[in-house]
Amino acid sequence: MMRLISILLVIAGLAAAGLGGAALMERYFPKDAAPAITAAPQDIPLAEAPAPAPPPPVQDETPPAASPAEPEASIESAPVTDDVFNFQPMVEEGPADSAPMARAMRAEPSAGEEAAAPAPPEAVDIDDPNVTAAVSESFIDTLKTVPVAHETPASAEYKRAFDVTFAIDATGGDSAVDALPGRGVIEEGTARVSDRVEVRLSGAAFTIVPTSPPVQSLSPLTENTWRWSVTALSAGDHDLTFEIFAVDANEVVPLRTYRDTVTVKVSGLNRAIAFADQANPLFVLLGGLGSILAGVIGVARFVLKK
């Protein structure tokens, strides 16, 4: 009996060590890291490309103003005479009078510069009712009220996929329930929709895979249905959110939102799988190695007793 227990411990330890090692390899050495490494050298030539040459400086064509220091230098170098003393006030006043004229010439642009300068943009009043009201009224006029229904399971199993369905009846009927499978919790309502509709399903605790086109044109002959394959990622109560959007030529406008709560249960083998998924892979690996060591010790003691 002890030999059988030891062998079972060795097998369980090997399985746990294998699962822990695989989880560690997937966490610290993911498969998606290889494309990132190979793609890195392609970015090196872009980083080493020479920067474009700066544009040549624009020369100022405005003639420089006469420096007031030049007349003073000429006065100091010339011999001092009576004529110089008589005309010295006129020389000192000359640069002072020309400086305002030079500043005025720089401040006043020429006729060519005024023609080349772009005109300032005209102010647009975004609150103008003639603009916003026309767009909103034309969009609202295209909407029509139709019955909608959606179905989600009352409870779900951990790591087991289930189906979620949303239906819109634009044929003129009173209900869209006929398009649902009828195996879960069904909720009905109405929504104002456009001719082209997109329905999205989201949930943080689920993996969601669409199995029907996300954007559909409403059919006057039969109900439009949207289907998803959903897998729960954690136990407990979690929300699934349906969002309806009107698809126009240039934009997508939200119309209505629904929210359902799904209870995710864990039982049987799924409980062990959930524990392994949520536990640290290093602890799983150490536990597997400990089980292997315990099994080997049990077999050795049984053999030594004989």
Phi and psi restraints in degrees (value plus and minus 20) as a CYANA .aco file:
   2 MET   PHI     -85.3   -45.3
   2 MET   PSI     -55.4   -15.4
   3 ARG   PHI     -83.0   -43.0
   3 ARG   PSI     -62.8   -22.8
   4 LEU   PHI     -83.2   -43.2
   4 LEU   PSI     -61.8   -21.8
   5 ILE   PHI     -85.2   -45.2
   5 ILE   PSI     -59.7   -19.7
   6 SER   PHI     -85.7   -45.7
   6 SER   PSI     -60.8   -20.8
   7 ILE   PHI     -83.9   -43.9
   7 ILE   PSI     -61.2   -21.2
   8 LEU   PHI     -83.8   -43.8
   8 LEU   PSI     -58.0   -18.0
   9 LEU   PHI     -84.3   -44.3
   9 LEU   PSI     -60.1   -20.1
  10 VAL   PHI     -83.8   -43.8
  10 VAL   PSI     -64.1   -24.1
  11 ILE   PHI     -83.9   -43.9
  11 ILE   PSI     -64.7   -24.7
  12 ALA   PHI     -83.7   -43.7
  12 ALA   PSI     -58.9   -18.9
  13 GLY   PHI     -85.3   -45.3
  13 GLY   PSI     -60.5   -20.5
  14 LEU   PHI     -82.4   -42.4
  14 LEU   PSI     -62.8   -22.8
  15 ALA   PHI     -84.4   -44.4
  15 ALA   PSI     -64.2   -24.2
  16 ALA   PHI     -85.7   -45.7
  16 ALA   PSI     -59.8   -19.8
  17 ALA   PHI     -85.2   -45.2
  17 ALA   PSI     -58.7   -18.7
  18 GLY   PHI     -84.3   -44.3
  18 GLY   PSI     -63.5   -23.5
  19 LEU   PHI     -84.5   -44.5
  19 LEU   PSI     -62.4   -22.4
  20 GLY   PHI     -85.4   -45.4
  20 GLY   PSI     -61.4   -21.4
  21 GLY   PHI     -84.7   -44.7
  21 GLY   PSI     -59.7   -19.7
  22 ALA   PHI     -84.8   -44.8
  22 ALA   PSI     -59.6   -19.6
  23 ALA   PHI     -85.6   -45.6
  23 ALA   PSI     -59.4   -19.4
  24 LEU   PHI     -85.2   -45.2
  24 LEU   PSI     -62.4   -22.4
  25 MET   PHI     -81.7   -41.7
  25 MET   PSI     -60.1   -20.1
  26 GLU   PHI     -90.0   -50.0
  26 GLU   PSI     -51.3   -11.3
  27 ARG   PHI     -98.6   -58.6
  27 ARG   PSI     -66.8   -26.8
  28 TYR   PHI    -114.1   -74.1
  28 TYR   PSI     -36.9     3.1
  29 PHE   PHI    -153.2  -113.2
  29 PHE   PSI      49.2    89.2
  30 PRO   PHI     -87.5   -47.5
  30 PRO   PSI     135.2   175.2
  31 LYS   PHI     -91.4   -51.4
  31 LYS   PSI     -44.4    -4.4
  32 ASP   PHI     -96.2   -56.2
  32 ASP   PSI     -25.6    14.4
  33 ALA   PHI     -95.7   -55.7
  33 ALA   PSI     -44.6    -4.6
  34 ALA   PHI     -84.5   -44.5
  34 ALA   PSI     -66.8   -26.8
  35 PRO   PHI     -81.1   -41.1
  35 PRO   PSI     -52.7   -12.7
  36 ALA   PHI     -88.5   -48.5
  36 ALA   PSI     -53.8   -13.8
  37 ILE   PHI     -91.4   -51.4
  37 ILE   PSI     -61.6   -21.6
  38 THR   PHI     -91.1   -51.1
  38 THR   PSI     -46.8    -6.8
  39 ALA   PHI    -102.1   -62.1
  39 ALA   PSI     -33.2     6.8
  40 ALA   PHI     -85.7   -45.7
  40 ALA   PSI     -61.1   -21.1
  41 PRO   PHI     -81.8   -41.8
  41 PRO   PSI     -43.4    -3.4
  42 GLN   PHI     -88.2   -48.2
  42 GLN   PSI     -42.1    -2.1
  43 ASP   PHI    -105.0   -65.0
  43 ASP   PSI     -32.0     8.0
  44 ILE   PHI     -86.4   -46.4
  44 ILE   PSI     -65.2   -25.2
  45 PRO   PHI     -80.0   -40.0
  45 PRO   PSI     -50.6   -10.6
  46 LEU   PHI     -88.5   -48.5
  46 LEU   PSI     -56.9   -16.9
  47 ALA   PHI     -91.5   -51.5
  47 ALA   PSI     -49.8    -9.8
  48 GLU   PHI    -108.8   -68.8
  48 GLU   PSI     -19.9    20.1
  49 ALA   PHI     -84.7   -44.7
  49 ALA   PSI     115.9   155.9
  50 PRO   PHI     -86.0   -46.0
  50 PRO   PSI     125.7   165.7
  51 ALA   PHI     -91.8   -51.8
  51 ALA   PSI     126.1   166.1
  52 PRO   PHI     -84.8   -44.8
  52 PRO   PSI     126.2   166.2
  53 ALA   PHI     -86.0   -46.0
  53 ALA   PSI     120.0   160.0
  54 PRO   PHI     -88.1   -48.1
  54 PRO   PSI     128.6   168.6
  55 PRO   PHI     -86.7   -46.7
  55 PRO   PSI     127.5   167.5
  56 PRO   PHI     -83.3   -43.3
  56 PRO   PSI     125.0   165.0
  57 PRO   PHI     -86.0   -46.0
  57 PRO   PSI     122.1   162.1
  58 VAL   PHI    -102.5   -62.5
  58 VAL   PSI     104.8   144.8
  59 GLN   PHI     -99.9   -59.9
  59 GLN   PSI     116.2   156.2
  60 ASP   PHI    -101.4   -61.4
  60 ASP   PSI      96.9   136.9
  61 GLU   PHI    -100.6   -60.6
  61 GLU   PSI     -25.8    14.2
  62 THR   PHI     -91.0   -51.0
  62 THR   PSI     104.9   144.9
  63 PRO   PHI     -82.5   -42.5
  63 PRO   PSI     115.8   155.8
  64 PRO   PHI     -84.0   -44.0
  64 PRO   PSI     125.4   165.4
  65 ALA   PHI     -92.3   -52.3
  65 ALA   PSI     130.3   170.3
  66 ALA   PHI     -85.3   -45.3
  66 ALA   PSI     110.8   150.8
  67 SER   PHI     -95.8   -55.8
  67 SER   PSI     111.4   151.4
  68 PRO   PHI     -89.6   -49.6
  68 PRO   PSI     -33.1     6.9
  69 ALA   PHI     -98.6   -58.6
  69 ALA   PSI     -42.9    -2.9
  70 GLU   PHI     -86.5   -46.5
  70 GLU   PSI     -68.0   -28.0
  71 PRO   PHI     -78.5   -38.5
  71 PRO   PSI     -55.3   -15.3
  72 GLU   PHI     -85.8   -45.8
  72 GLU   PSI     -58.2   -18.2
  73 ALA   PHI     -85.8   -45.8
  73 ALA   PSI     -59.2   -19.2
  74 SER   PHI     -88.1   -48.1
  74 SER   PSI     -51.8   -11.8
  75 ILE   PHI     -89.2   -49.2
  75 ILE   PSI     -59.7   -19.7
  76 GLU   PHI     -89.2   -49.2
  76 GLU   PSI     -53.1   -13.1
  77 SER   PHI     -97.7   -57.7
  77 SER   PSI     -48.2    -8.2
  78 ALA   PHI     -97.8   -57.8
  78 ALA   PSI     133.5   173.5
  79 PRO   PHI     -88.5   -48.5
  79 PRO   PSI     127.2   167.2
  80 VAL   PHI    -101.4   -61.4
  80 VAL   PSI     102.4   142.4
  81 THR   PHI    -152.7  -112.7
  81 THR   PSI     154.9   194.9
  82 ASP   PHI     -89.2   -49.2
  82 ASP   PSI     -52.1   -12.1
  83 ASP   PHI     -85.1   -45.1
  83 ASP   PSI     -54.8   -14.8
  84 VAL   PHI     -85.7   -45.7
  84 VAL   PSI     -62.0   -22.0
  85 PHE   PHI     -85.4   -45.4
  85 PHE   PSI     -51.3   -11.3
  86 ASN   PHI     -92.7   -52.7
  86 ASN   PSI     -57.0   -17.0
  87 PHE   PHI    -120.3   -80.3
  87 PHE   PSI     -15.6    24.4
  88 GLN   PHI     -83.3   -43.3
  88 GLN   PSI     -58.5   -18.5
  89 PRO   PHI     -82.4   -42.4
  89 PRO   PSI     -55.7   -15.7
  90 MET   PHI     -86.9   -46.9
  90 MET   PSI     -56.9   -16.9
  91 VAL   PHI     -88.3   -48.3
  91 VAL   PSI     -60.1   -20.1
  92 GLU   PHI     -89.6   -49.6
  92 GLU   PSI     -52.7   -12.7
  93 GLU   PHI     -99.1   -59.1
  93 GLU   PSI     -38.9     1.1
  94 GLY   PHI     -81.3   -41.3
  94 GLY   PSI     -74.9   -34.9
  95 PRO   PHI     -82.5   -42.5
  95 PRO   PSI     -54.4   -14.4
  96 ALA   PHI     -84.9   -44.9
  96 ALA   PSI     -55.3   -15.3
  97 ASP   PHI     -96.3   -56.3
  97 ASP   PSI     -52.5   -12.5
  98 SER   PHI     -97.3   -57.3
  98 SER   PSI     -44.2    -4.2
  99 ALA   PHI     -82.8   -42.8
  99 ALA   PSI     -66.4   -26.4
 100 PRO   PHI     -81.5   -41.5
 100 PRO   PSI     -55.0   -15.0
 101 MET   PHI     -85.5   -45.5
 101 MET   PSI     -60.3   -20.3
 102 ALA   PHI     -85.1   -45.1
 102 ALA   PSI     -61.1   -21.1
 103 ARG   PHI     -85.0   -45.0
 103 ARG   PSI     -55.8   -15.8
 104 ALA   PHI     -87.4   -47.4
 104 ALA   PSI     -56.6   -16.6
 105 MET   PHI     -86.8   -46.8
 105 MET   PSI     -56.9   -16.9
 106 ARG   PHI     -91.2   -51.2
 106 ARG   PSI     -55.4   -15.4
 107 ALA   PHI     -94.1   -54.1
 107 ALA   PSI     -53.0   -13.0
 108 GLU   PHI    -110.2   -70.2
 108 GLU   PSI      94.4   134.4
 109 PRO   PHI     -93.2   -53.2
 109 PRO   PSI     136.6   176.6
 110 SER   PHI     -96.6   -56.6
 110 SER   PSI     150.7   190.7
 111 ALA   PHI     -86.9   -46.9
 111 ALA   PSI     -54.0   -14.0
 112 GLY   PHI     -87.2   -47.2
 112 GLY   PSI     -59.1   -19.1
 113 GLU   PHI     -86.9   -46.9
 113 GLU   PSI     -56.6   -16.6
 114 GLU   PHI     -85.3   -45.3
 114 GLU   PSI     -56.6   -16.6
 115 ALA   PHI     -91.8   -51.8
 115 ALA   PSI     -55.5   -15.5
 116 ALA   PHI     -98.1   -58.1
 116 ALA   PSI     -42.0    -2.0
 117 ALA   PHI     -87.9   -47.9
 117 ALA   PSI     112.9   152.9
 118 PRO   PHI     -89.6   -49.6
 118 PRO   PSI     126.1   166.1
 119 ALA   PHI     -93.3   -53.3
 119 ALA   PSI     123.0   163.0
 120 PRO   PHI     -85.6   -45.6
 120 PRO   PSI     122.6   162.6
 121 PRO   PHI     -85.0   -45.0
 121 PRO   PSI     124.6   164.6
 122 GLU   PHI     -94.7   -54.7
 122 GLU   PSI     119.9   159.9
 123 ALA   PHI     -92.4   -52.4
 123 ALA   PSI     115.2   155.2
 124 VAL   PHI    -135.3   -95.3
 124 VAL   PSI     107.1   147.1
 125 ASP   PHI    -105.3   -65.3
 125 ASP   PSI      88.5   128.5
 126 ILE   PHI     -93.2   -53.2
 126 ILE   PSI     -35.4     4.6
 127 ASP   PHI    -111.0   -71.0
 127 ASP   PSI      -9.4    30.6
 128 ASP   PHI     -83.9   -43.9
 128 ASP   PSI     100.2   140.2
 129 PRO   PHI     -85.4   -45.4
 129 PRO   PSI     -43.9    -3.9
 130 ASN   PHI     -89.4   -49.4
 130 ASN   PSI     -39.1     0.9
 131 VAL   PHI    -114.2   -74.2
 131 VAL   PSI     -76.4   -36.4
 132 THR   PHI     -91.4   -51.4
 132 THR   PSI     -57.8   -17.8
 133 ALA   PHI     -86.4   -46.4
 133 ALA   PSI     -57.0   -17.0
 134 ALA   PHI     -85.3   -45.3
 134 ALA   PSI     -61.0   -21.0
 135 VAL   PHI     -87.9   -47.9
 135 VAL   PSI     -67.1   -27.1
 136 SER   PHI     -85.3   -45.3
 136 SER   PSI     -60.0   -20.0
 137 GLU   PHI     -87.4   -47.4
 137 GLU   PSI     -59.5   -19.5
 138 SER   PHI     -86.9   -46.9
 138 SER   PSI     -55.0   -15.0
 139 PHE   PHI     -91.4   -51.4
 139 PHE   PSI     -62.1   -22.1
 140 ILE   PHI     -86.1   -46.1
 140 ILE   PSI     -53.5   -13.5
 141 ASP   PHI     -84.9   -44.9
 141 ASP   PSI     -46.0    -6.0
 142 THR   PHI    -101.9   -61.9
 142 THR   PSI     -33.8     6.2
 143 LEU   PHI     -99.8   -59.8
 143 LEU   PSI     129.2   169.2
 144 LYS   PHI    -158.7  -118.7
 144 LYS   PSI     127.4   167.4
 145 THR   PHI    -107.7   -67.7
 145 THR   PSI     105.3   145.3
 146 VAL   PHI    -154.5  -114.5
 146 VAL   PSI     135.7   175.7
 147 PRO   PHI     -97.6   -57.6
 147 PRO   PSI     121.8   161.8
 148 VAL   PHI    -150.1  -110.1
 148 VAL   PSI     139.3   179.3
 149 ALA   PHI    -175.1  -135.1
 149 ALA   PSI     129.6   169.6
 150 HIS   PHI    -163.2  -123.2
 150 HIS   PSI     132.3   172.3
 151 GLU   PHI    -152.2  -112.2
 151 GLU   PSI     109.4   149.4
 152 THR   PHI    -153.7  -113.7
 152 THR   PSI     134.2   174.2
 153 PRO   PHI     -92.9   -52.9
 153 PRO   PSI     129.6   169.6
 154 ALA   PHI     -87.6   -47.6
 154 ALA   PSI     -55.1   -15.1
 155 SER   PHI    -164.8  -124.8
 155 SER   PSI     138.0   178.0
 156 ALA   PHI    -159.8  -119.8
 156 ALA   PSI     137.7   177.7
 157 GLU   PHI    -115.8   -75.8
 157 GLU   PSI     125.6   165.6
 158 TYR   PHI     -83.7   -43.7
 158 TYR   PSI     112.3   152.3
 159 LYS   PHI      42.9    82.9
 159 LYS   PSI       3.1    43.1
 160 ARG   PHI    -143.8  -103.8
 160 ARG   PSI     105.8   145.8
 161 ALA   PHI     -92.9   -52.9
 161 ALA   PSI     127.2   167.2
 162 PHE   PHI    -160.0  -120.0
 162 PHE   PSI     144.8   184.8
 163 ASP   PHI    -121.1   -81.1
 163 ASP   PSI     123.5   163.5
 164 VAL   PHI    -147.9  -107.9
 164 VAL   PSI     115.7   155.7
 165 THR   PHI    -151.5  -111.5
 165 THR   PSI     120.9   160.9
 166 PHE   PHI    -149.1  -109.1
 166 PHE   PSI     116.7   156.7
 167 ALA   PHI    -153.3  -113.3
 167 ALA   PSI     124.0   164.0
 168 ILE   PHI    -148.4  -108.4
 168 ILE   PSI     110.1   150.1
 169 ASP   PHI    -128.9   -88.9
 169 ASP   PSI      86.1   126.1
 170 ALA   PHI    -127.4   -87.4
 170 ALA   PSI      -0.9    39.1
 171 THR   PHI    -107.3   -67.3
 171 THR   PSI     -25.3    14.7
 172 GLY   PHI      82.1   122.1
 172 GLY   PSI     -17.9    22.1
 173 GLY   PHI     -95.7   -55.7
 173 GLY   PSI     153.1   193.1
 174 ASP   PHI    -114.4   -74.4
 174 ASP   PSI     -33.4     6.6
 175 SER   PHI    -170.2  -130.2
 175 SER   PSI     131.0   171.0
 176 ALA   PHI    -129.3   -89.3
 176 ALA   PSI      -7.7    32.3
 177 VAL   PHI     -87.5   -47.5
 177 VAL   PSI     -48.5    -8.5
 178 ASP   PHI     -81.0   -41.0
 178 ASP   PSI     -42.5    -2.5
 179 ALA   PHI    -106.6   -66.6
 179 ALA   PSI     -22.9    17.1
 180 LEU   PHI    -114.9   -74.9
 180 LEU   PSI     134.5   174.5
 181 PRO   PHI     -84.7   -44.7
 181 PRO   PSI     -54.5   -14.5
 182 GLY   PHI      64.2   104.2
 182 GLY   PSI       5.2    45.2
 183 ARG   PHI    -128.9   -88.9
 183 ARG   PSI     -22.2    17.8
 184 GLY   PHI    -151.0  -111.0
 184 GLY   PSI    -174.3  -134.3
 185 VAL   PHI    -106.9   -66.9
 185 VAL   PSI     103.3   143.3
 186 ILE   PHI    -130.5   -90.5
 186 ILE   PSI     114.0   154.0
 187 GLU   PHI    -147.0  -107.0
 187 GLU   PSI     118.1   158.1
 188 GLU   PHI    -134.4   -94.4
 188 GLU   PSI     142.8   182.8
 189 GLY   PHI    -197.8  -157.8
 189 GLY   PSI    -190.5  -150.5
 190 THR   PHI    -150.1  -110.1
 190 THR   PSI     136.2   176.2
 191 ALA   PHI    -171.7  -131.7
 191 ALA   PSI     128.3   168.3
 192 ARG   PHI    -112.2   -72.2
 192 ARG   PSI     100.1   140.1
 193 VAL   PHI    -148.9  -108.9
 193 VAL   PSI     145.5   185.5
 194 SER   PHI    -119.4   -79.4
 194 SER   PSI    -195.3  -155.3
 195 ASP   PHI     -89.6   -49.6
 195 ASP   PSI     -51.4   -11.4
 196 ARG   PHI    -136.1   -96.1
 196 ARG   PSI     108.2   148.2
 197 VAL   PHI    -148.3  -108.3
 197 VAL   PSI     121.2   161.2
 198 GLU   PHI    -140.9  -100.9
 198 GLU   PSI     110.6   150.6
 199 VAL   PHI    -137.8   -97.8
 199 VAL   PSI     106.4   146.4
 200 ARG   PHI    -136.3   -96.3
 200 ARG   PSI     124.4   164.4
 201 LEU   PHI    -139.4   -99.4
 201 LEU   PSI     112.9   152.9
 202 SER   PHI    -160.8  -120.8
 202 SER   PSI     133.0   173.0
 203 GLY   PHI    -192.9  -152.9
 203 GLY   PSI     108.5   148.5
 204 ALA   PHI     -90.1   -50.1
 204 ALA   PSI     -46.8    -6.8
 205 ALA   PHI    -120.7   -80.7
 205 ALA   PSI       0.5    40.5
 206 PHE   PHI    -155.7  -115.7
 206 PHE   PSI     132.5   172.5
 207 THR   PHI    -120.1   -80.1
 207 THR   PSI      99.8   139.8
 208 ILE   PHI    -136.6   -96.6
 208 ILE   PSI     105.8   145.8
 209 VAL   PHI    -143.3  -103.3
 209 VAL   PSI      96.3   136.3
 210 PRO   PHI     -91.0   -51.0
 210 PRO   PSI     118.8   158.8
 211 THR   PHI    -136.5   -96.5
 211 THR   PSI      -7.3    32.7
 212 SER   PHI    -164.7  -124.7
 212 SER   PSI     142.3   182.3
 213 PRO   PHI     -80.6   -40.6
 213 PRO   PSI     113.1   153.1
 214 PRO   PHI     -92.5   -52.5
 214 PRO   PSI     -50.1   -10.1
 215 VAL   PHI    -132.4   -92.4
 215 VAL   PSI     105.1   145.1
 216 GLN   PHI    -155.8  -115.8
 216 GLN   PSI     128.4   168.4
 217 SER   PHI    -109.4   -69.4
 217 SER   PSI     113.1   153.1
 218 LEU   PHI     -84.3   -44.3
 218 LEU   PSI     112.8   152.8
 219 SER   PHI    -117.1   -77.1
 219 SER   PSI     114.6   154.6
 220 PRO   PHI    -102.5   -62.5
 220 PRO   PSI     -21.3    18.7
 221 LEU   PHI    -122.8   -82.8
 221 LEU   PSI     -55.3   -15.3
 222 THR   PHI    -169.2  -129.2
 222 THR   PSI     152.5   192.5
 223 GLU   PHI     -93.8   -53.8
 223 GLU   PSI     126.3   166.3
 224 ASN   PHI    -111.8   -71.8
 224 ASN   PSI     112.9   152.9
 225 THR   PHI    -146.7  -106.7
 225 THR   PSI     123.0   163.0
 226 TRP   PHI    -139.8   -99.8
 226 TRP   PSI     112.1   152.1
 227 ARG   PHI    -148.6  -108.6
 227 ARG   PSI     127.0   167.0
 228 TRP   PHI    -158.3  -118.3
 228 TRP   PSI     129.7   169.7
 229 SER   PHI    -123.7   -83.7
 229 SER   PSI      98.9   138.9
 230 VAL   PHI    -138.8   -98.8
 230 VAL   PSI     116.9   156.9
 231 THR   PHI    -145.8  -105.8
 231 THR   PSI     108.4   148.4
 232 ALA   PHI     -97.6   -57.6
 232 ALA   PSI     119.5   159.5
 233 LEU   PHI    -126.3   -86.3
 233 LEU   PSI     -33.1     6.9
 234 SER   PHI    -174.1  -134.1
 234 SER   PSI     136.3   176.3
 235 ALA   PHI    -100.7   -60.7
 235 ALA   PSI     139.4   179.4
 236 GLY   PHI      95.7   135.7
 236 GLY   PSI    -191.3  -151.3
 237 ASP   PHI    -112.7   -72.7
 237 ASP   PSI     104.6   144.6
 238 HIS   PHI    -155.1  -115.1
 238 HIS   PSI     132.5   172.5
 239 ASP   PHI    -119.0   -79.0
 239 ASP   PSI     121.3   161.3
 240 LEU   PHI    -133.8   -93.8
 240 LEU   PSI     110.8   150.8
 241 THR   PHI    -135.6   -95.6
 241 THR   PSI     106.4   146.4
 242 PHE   PHI    -119.5   -79.5
 242 PHE   PSI     112.1   152.1
 243 GLU   PHI    -146.5  -106.5
 243 GLU   PSI     107.6   147.6
 244 ILE   PHI    -124.7   -84.7
 244 ILE   PSI     111.3   151.3
 245 PHE   PHI    -146.2  -106.2
 245 PHE   PSI     121.7   161.7
 246 ALA   PHI    -110.8   -70.8
 246 ALA   PSI     104.8   144.8
 247 VAL   PHI    -119.4   -79.4
 247 VAL   PSI      93.4   133.4
 248 ASP   PHI    -123.8   -83.8
 248 ASP   PSI    -198.8  -158.8
 249 ALA   PHI     -85.0   -45.0
 249 ALA   PSI     -54.7   -14.7
 250 ASN   PHI    -139.5   -99.5
 250 ASN   PSI     -27.3    12.7
 251 GLU   PHI    -174.2  -134.2
 251 GLU   PSI     145.5   185.5
 252 VAL   PHI    -140.9  -100.9
 252 VAL   PSI     102.4   142.4
 253 VAL   PHI    -134.7   -94.7
 253 VAL   PSI     105.2   145.2
 254 PRO   PHI     -89.5   -49.5
 254 PRO   PSI     119.3   159.3
 255 LEU   PHI    -136.4   -96.4
 255 LEU   PSI     -65.7   -25.7
 256 ARG   PHI    -175.4  -135.4
 256 ARG   PSI     132.0   172.0
 257 THR   PHI    -154.4  -114.4
 257 THR   PSI     115.3   155.3
 258 TYR   PHI    -144.4  -104.4
 258 TYR   PSI     132.1   172.1
 259 ARG   PHI    -158.3  -118.3
 259 ARG   PSI     108.7   148.7
 260 ASP   PHI    -140.0  -100.0
 260 ASP   PSI     129.3   169.3
 261 THR   PHI    -128.5   -88.5
 261 THR   PSI     108.9   148.9
 262 VAL   PHI    -137.8   -97.8
 262 VAL   PSI     111.6   151.6
 263 THR   PHI    -113.6   -73.6
 263 THR   PSI      99.3   139.3
 264 VAL   PHI    -118.9   -78.9
 264 VAL   PSI     104.3   144.3
 265 LYS   PHI    -129.8   -89.8
 265 LYS   PSI     133.3   173.3
 266 VAL   PHI    -146.8  -106.8
 266 VAL   PSI     106.4   146.4
 267 SER   PHI    -169.7  -129.7
 267 SER   PSI     133.0   173.0
 268 GLY   PHI      43.6    83.6
 268 GLY   PSI    -154.1  -114.1
 269 LEU   PHI     -84.5   -44.5
 269 LEU   PSI     -49.1    -9.1
 270 ASN   PHI     -83.1   -43.1
 270 ASN   PSI     -45.3    -5.3
 271 ARG   PHI     -86.3   -46.3
 271 ARG   PSI     -62.9   -22.9
 272 ALA   PHI     -86.2   -46.2
 272 ALA   PSI     -58.0   -18.0
 273 ILE   PHI     -85.6   -45.6
 273 ILE   PSI     -61.1   -21.1
 274 ALA   PHI     -84.5   -44.5
 274 ALA   PSI     -60.0   -20.0
 275 PHE   PHI     -84.5   -44.5
 275 PHE   PSI     -61.4   -21.4
 276 ALA   PHI     -86.0   -46.0
 276 ALA   PSI     -55.5   -15.5
 277 ASP   PHI     -90.2   -50.2
 277 ASP   PSI     -57.5   -17.5
 278 GLN   PHI    -108.6   -68.6
 278 GLN   PSI     -36.8     3.2
 279 ALA   PHI    -100.9   -60.9
 279 ALA   PSI     142.2   182.2
 280 ASN   PHI     -91.6   -51.6
 280 ASN   PSI     108.7   148.7
 281 PRO   PHI     -79.4   -39.4
 281 PRO   PSI     -49.1    -9.1
 282 LEU   PHI     -85.7   -45.7
 282 LEU   PSI     -60.1   -20.1
 283 PHE   PHI     -87.2   -47.2
 283 PHE   PSI     -57.0   -17.0
 284 VAL   PHI     -83.4   -43.4
 284 VAL   PSI     -62.1   -22.1
 285 LEU   PHI     -84.3   -44.3
 285 LEU   PSI     -64.0   -24.0
 286 LEU   PHI     -84.7   -44.7
 286 LEU   PSI     -58.0   -18.0
 287 GLY   PHI     -83.7   -43.7
 287 GLY   PSI     -59.7   -19.7
 288 GLY   PHI     -84.9   -44.9
 288 GLY   PSI     -62.0   -22.0
 289 LEU   PHI     -84.9   -44.9
 289 LEU   PSI     -57.4   -17.4
 290 GLY   PHI     -84.3   -44.3
 290 GLY   PSI     -58.8   -18.8
 291 SER   PHI     -84.9   -44.9
 291 SER   PSI     -60.0   -20.0
 292 ILE   PHI     -82.8   -42.8
 292 ILE   PSI     -64.0   -24.0
 293 LEU   PHI     -83.1   -43.1
 293 LEU   PSI     -61.5   -21.5
 294 ALA   PHI     -84.5   -44.5
 294 ALA   PSI     -60.5   -20.5
 295 GLY   PHI     -85.0   -45.0
 295 GLY   PSI     -60.9   -20.9
 296 VAL   PHI     -85.3   -45.3
 296 VAL   PSI     -61.4   -21.4
 297 ILE   PHI     -83.1   -43.1
 297 ILE   PSI     -60.8   -20.8
 298 GLY   PHI     -83.2   -43.2
 298 GLY   PSI     -63.0   -23.0
 299 VAL   PHI     -85.1   -45.1
 299 VAL   PSI     -60.8   -20.8
 300 ALA   PHI     -84.2   -44.2
 300 ALA   PSI     -62.7   -22.7
 301 ARG   PHI     -84.3   -44.3
 301 ARG   PSI     -58.2   -18.2
 302 PHE   PHI     -86.5   -46.5
 302 PHE   PSI     -59.0   -19.0
 303 VAL   PHI     -90.8   -50.8
 303 VAL   PSI     -59.9   -19.9
 304 LEU   PHI     -87.6   -47.6
 304 LEU   PSI     -50.7   -10.7
 305 LYS   PHI     -85.8   -45.8
 305 LYS   PSI     -52.2   -12.2
